[in-house]
Each structure stands twice: as structure tokens, then as C-alpha cells.
Amino acid sequence: MVLFPFCKKPAGPVRVSKIQLVLYCFLLSLIIYLLHGRKTGVDVKSPHPLFHALGMDRGKVMTDMNVIKAAALQTPLETPWGDPIVWGDNRKSAMRRAEFAQQEIHTGLLAFVVGTYARFVHRFLSSAETHFLPGQMVTYYILTDNPNSVDPPIQLGPKRELKVVPIAELPGWDRLARRRMPLLADAIRNPIGREVDYIFCADIDQEFMAPVGEEILGDLVATLHPELYGMPRNAFPYETEEVSSACVEDDEGDYYYTSELYGGLVSEMHKLARACSLLILQDHANGVVAKGLEESYLNRYLIDHRPTCVLSPEYSWWDSGLAPDVPVQRIVSLGRQYEA
């Protein structure tokens, strides 16, 4: 009580001396300082390894998780150029499913299987059988350097078929990332272009967790990268080296798209694969490799040719400190989840 004479219950009228007033102000300031410091310690986290792996400058990374959490609560339905951003359970998606359900549509789902990635084949195909365009005609195209990787084949439902397309051995994922666009272009030209209306290219180390219906169909379809969803433009790991054909200027780009899933009409996908192949070959001839590999060239193309349908992070998600909460996790990347 000697240290805090102002706490003593007064016998008469309350009087506050100058010393007491100073002590009041000091204690109030101390409380505010401690609360603020505690909040700051919780809110700020170090940059995610993704940005270090892509060679981004630390100062360009948005690390305030409050921004990411706030972005996760937003579900924009339209791009700045007026095309849909797809969330599976909203009214617009229901309307798109109803519209396409009246049409006879044949869709291809293509995945590359090389080396140890063969272990993901059965999980990918069995989950797609349950959730990918249920009730529609679907052909699975497995481009692989080991045709035995799909043995024993899974049992497919009606209007579904599986085709294995042999490719030359491509050891290592990095080498495949440089060759996937040329291989995709060749496969679409023959035989895929004659067999399906739409084609989607997906990484094999993914699992379909919830329905992925006709709402994803469009002329040119791209998927938002979950770890970069809601982040500012200067956090996107675009290629910045001017010598690269994938280089993106500071005033370019609306979103950063993942290479986990993209697709569209076979004619549009052939244009995309050919254009990206030429950019990759041009860089290879000059001894240049984009730091994001295939994904860098994909993003360069989608800046010049904006997608007509953008899929939300529901369609490419993994458990990461930077991934937003989404209403439904429709497709989960197992490989990137392990990395995260």
C-alpha cells in the first residue's frame, strides 16, 4: 500500500495528487505497450519457404498473416475482366452445371506419370472416378515412361475410359517440367484433339476430395495458386529475369496461377501448350531456365491470353500456413502438402 497510495480507500473526498496522476499514466502506457507488443509477436511470421525456393527477395514477401486470413473470408465471383471465378457451391456454379448437363460433352483428364510418381496413379484415378465430372463422358490419359504403372487397372464406371500413352523416359521431375508442354502439345494434336471436347492437365500427385463438376468447363481455364491467393501483386513469384521468355514486367499480371490444374477446349489448350513450348525451347537454346519452370511460362501465357474461367483455391489446395480456408477442399495436392 505504501507503493500505491492511490489504491487506499479515502475517508473523505477523493483527491488526486500530481504523483498519483503520473503513476496512473505510467501504468496505462505500460499496459498498452505490453498488449501491442504481444499482438505484434503473434501477427508477424517469417516468409514461407516457397518464396526462398523461387529466389524472391525477403522484402517483397507479405508476411502479415492477418492479411491472408482476411483474404480467405472473401469469395470474389468475377475477374477484373468480367469472367467468372468459380466456387463450387454458389448459385452461378449450379447454373453452369445445369447448362452443361443438357449437352453431350466429352472431357479428357491428362496426367504425366514418371519415376516414383507411379505410386499416386491409383489414388488419383479412383478419386477422379468418384468426383470428377460425375455422369459425364471422361477419358483419362496417362502419359508415362512406364506403362505398367497403371497395373492393375482400376474398374471404371459407364462412359469412362483409360488410355495409356507411352513417352520416353524422363528421370526427375525437373526434366519433366521442361518437357511437359511439348509432350502435351503433341498429345493434343494426336490423338486427343480428335477424341474429346475439353482437356484438363493435372498433376498426378493429387486427390479429388469433393465433386468437381461442369462448373469448371470453359474455353481457357486456370486455377488460382492457393498460397498466393489474396496476396499483393508484388508477392507473386513471376519470372523477373529479362533474358527469359517468361519474364513479367512490374505492371503486368492480375493473379498467380498454379500448374497443378489447367485446361479448356482442346483447340485453346493446343495453342497454350505450343506457345509455352516455344518459349521454353527459346530459353533452353539461350541457356536460360525460368526459376518457376513450367509454371513461369504458364503464367506468362495467361497474362497475354486471359482465362475465360478462373477456378478458386477450392480446386487446388494443400495444408500450408499460407493457404486460405476454403468452403470445400475439392482437389488436394498430396505432393505439395508433403513439401509444406
N, C-alpha and C positions, 0 to 999 in steps of 0.2 A: 504493500500500500504506500510505502514511502516513495517508491519509484513512480507510482502512478497516482498522485494525489487527486487527480481529476476523477478517479473512479470512486472516491469516497463519497458516501451519501451525504449531501449537505443538510445541515439542520435548518438553515434559513433560505433566503432567496438564492438562486443559482447564479454564481459569478464565475466568469471565465477569464483567467489572467492571460497575459501575453505568452507566458511559458507554456500554459496548457494549450493555447491555440496553436503554438508552434508544434507541440507534440502531436496534436490531432492531425495537422497537415502532414507531418513526417510519416505517421503510421498509415494514413490514407495513401500517400505516394508509394510507400513500401508495398502495400497490398496490390496496388495497380501494377507496379513493376513486376512483382512475382507472378501475377496472373498472366501478364503479357508475355513474359519470358517462357512460361510453361506452354502457352498456346503456340508460340513460335517453334519451340522444340518439337511439338507434335506435328505441326503442319509441314515442315520442310524436310524433304527426304533427298537422298543422293540420286543422281541420274541413273536411269536403268541401263544395264549392260548393253542393250540394243544400240544405244547411241554411241557407245565406245566402240562396239564392233564395226559400226559403219563409219567410224572416223570423225564423228561430229565434235565440234568444239563445245566444251563444257558450258560456255556462256550462252550457247544457243538453246540449251535444253530447259524446258519448262518443268520445274521440279515441285511446284506447289500442288500437292495432291487435292487441295480444295477445288482447284480449277477443274481437275479431272472428274471429281465427284459431282460437281455442278453440271458438267457436260453430260455425265451419264444420265442425268434426270431429263435431259432434253431429247425429244424424238422428232427432229425435223422431218417433214414429209416431202420436201421438194428441194432440188438443187437450185443454185443461183440462176441457172439457165432454163429452169422450168420443168425438168424431168423428175420422175419420182425417186424418192429414197424409200426403199422397201422395208417395212416392218411387218412381219408375217401375220399378226393378228388384228391389224386395223381394218377399217371399212374398205379402204381403197384396195388392199390386197385381196379381200374377199370378192370385190367386184372384178378384179383381174382374173382370179381363179374361175369365177363363173363365166367370164367372157371366153377364156381359152378352153374351158371344159366342153364347149359346144363344137370345138374344132378337132379334126383329126391331126394330131401333132406327133411327130417322131423326133425324139431328142436323144442325142448321144452324150455320154458321160465318159470322158477320157482321162486316164491317169497313166503316168510312167512308173514302171517298177524295175529298179536296177539294184543289184547287190543285195544288201541286207534288208532293204525296204520290202522285200517279198513277204516278210512276216506280217505286214499290215494288210495284205490283199484281202483275206477272208473277212476281217473285221470291217473293212471299207465296203466291200460288196454286200455283205449281209445286212449292214445298217442302211445302205442305199436301197436295198430291196424293200425295206420297211418304210422308209421315209422319203425317198427321192421320187418326186412326181408320181405318187401312187395313182394307179388306174390309167396312166399314160403309156404309150409305146416308148420304150427306152432300150438303147443298145449300149452296153458297156464296152469300151475299147481299152484294152490293157496293152500298152506299148512296153515291151520288156526284152531284156537281153537274156532272159531265162524263161522260156515258155512253160517250163514245169512249175513255175512259181504259183500258178493258179490251180494246181492239182492238190487234192481232188476238187473239181469244180463244185460250186455251191448250187443248190436247187433254185432255179429261177421261177418266178410267177408268170402268169399269162401276159403276153405282149412284151416280154423282156427277153433279151438275148445277150450273150457274151462273145466278144471276138478278141482273140489274142493276135497282136501284130508284132512279129519279131523285129528287133532292131539290133544294131551292132553293140557289142559290149561297151559299156560306159562306166568304168570303175570310178567311184567317187561322185558325191552329189555336186561338187563344184563344176566338174566337167559336164554333167547332165544339165546344169543350169545354163551353160553356154551353148548347149546343143538342142535344148528343148524346143525353142522357137522354130529352127529349121526343120526338125522332125515333125513338129505339129503342122507346119505348112505343107509338108509332103503328105502327111496322113490325111489332111483335109482334102487335098487335091485328089488323092486316090487312096482308099476308096470312100472315105467318109462323106465327101461332098455329094455323092450320088445316093446316099442311103438315109440321111437324116435332114431335118429342117433346122434344128438348133444343135450346137455342140458346146459343152462346158468342159473346161480343162480344170482338173482338181488335183491337189497333192494327195498321194495315196495314203499318207500317214494322218488321215482324218477319219472322224466317225460322225455319222449322221445321228443326231440325238432327238430330233423332233421333225415334224413334217416340213418339207421343202417343196412347195407346190408351184403351180403355174404363175404365181406372182413374180417369180424370178425371170420369166421369159421377156426378152426384149431384143432389139436389133443389135445393141452392143452393151454388154453387162459387165460391171466392175464391182468389186467388194471393198468396202472401207476397211483399212487396217485397224484392228481393234486397239492396239497400243497407242495409236496416233489419232484416234477419234476424239474430237473436241480440243485438240492441241492447236496452238497458233501456227501459222504458216511457216515461221522461221524455225520450227522444230522438226519439220519434215526432212527426212534423210535423202532428199533428191541428190542426184549426181551434180557436183559443183565444179568439177574439173573441165575447163573449156575445151580441152583437147578431145574429150569424149563426145561421141554422138548422142549420148543420153543426157548431156548437160542441160540443166534447167536454170533459167535466169531468175533473179530475185523477184521479179514482178510477174512470174508465171506460176500457175498451179492453184487449184482450189482445194483438192483433197489429196491424201496419200493412199494409194490402193495396194492391197496385198496381192501376191501372186498365188495365194492358196486356192482361189476360185475366181474364174472369169469366163465369159462366154458370150453367146449371141447367135445370130443367124450364121450359117456356115459361110456365106459369102463375106460377111463382116469379119468373121474370125480368120478367114484366109488372108484378108487384107492386113489384119493386125499381125498375124504370125509372119507374113512375108516382110512387112515393113520393119518389124523388130529384128528379124533375121539379117536384113541388110545392114542395119545399124551395128549389130553385134559383129558381123563379118568385117565391116569397115574398121571398127575399133581393133579387132584382132589383127588385121593387116598392119595397123599402125602401132601394134604392141601395147594397146590400151585395154584395160579391164575396168568396167564400171564397178564401184565399190558395192553396190546392191545387186550385182549380177543381173539376172533376168528381170528382176523386179524394177530396176532402174530404167530399163528400156521400155517395159510395160507402162510405167508412169509417164515417160516421155511421150509415148504414143497417145495415151489417154488425155494428155494436155492438148495435143493437136487435134484429137478426134474425141470430143467429149462423149462419154457413155450416155445412152438413152435410158438406162435403168441402173441405179446405184443401190447395191444391197447394203443394208445396215450391218453392224458388227454381230448381229444375231447369226449371220451366215459365215462368219469366220471368227471364232472366239477361242481363247485359251486362258487358263488360270494364270494371270500375271498381275503384278501390282499396278500396272498401267492400264490394264483392260477395264472398260467400264462395266457396270452392272447392266445387263440387258434383260428385257422381258422374258425372252426364251433363248436358250443356247441351242441353236438348230444344228450347227456344224462346229465340232470342236477339233482343233489341231492337236493331235497327240504329240507329234514331234516337237513343235514349238512349246508345248506345255512342259515337256521334259526339260527343254533348254531353260525356260523361265524358272 
